[in-house]
């Protein structure tokens, strides 16, 4: 039977301190920004040999998804209004969908960069 002290030793977290050159630190910070991970997760992924991907145009894609969601909500709220307004909203929604698909195709064409 394990004592309480043995259990605490096993679960205790350790701290890792490293020294970097300014260039190395800049490189890591650049990669962190591209991957949207924190330093701890980034280092753990590297240690565990987990692939780290950088998806191009991710912010544009997220922005477009939000835009489409807003337009879809607006369209559903106005369905009982005049046909002319509905046509305009449907055209805007179609433009948004086209842009969204364009960005997804870009993501598919560009292989994610592995850090």
Secondary structure, DSSP 4 states (H G I P E B T S, - for coil): ---HHHHHHHH----------HHHHHHHHHHHHHHT--HHHHHHHHHTT---EE-TTHHHHHHHHHHHHHHHHHHHHTTTS-HHHHHHHHHHHHHHHHHHHHHHHHHHHSPPEE-
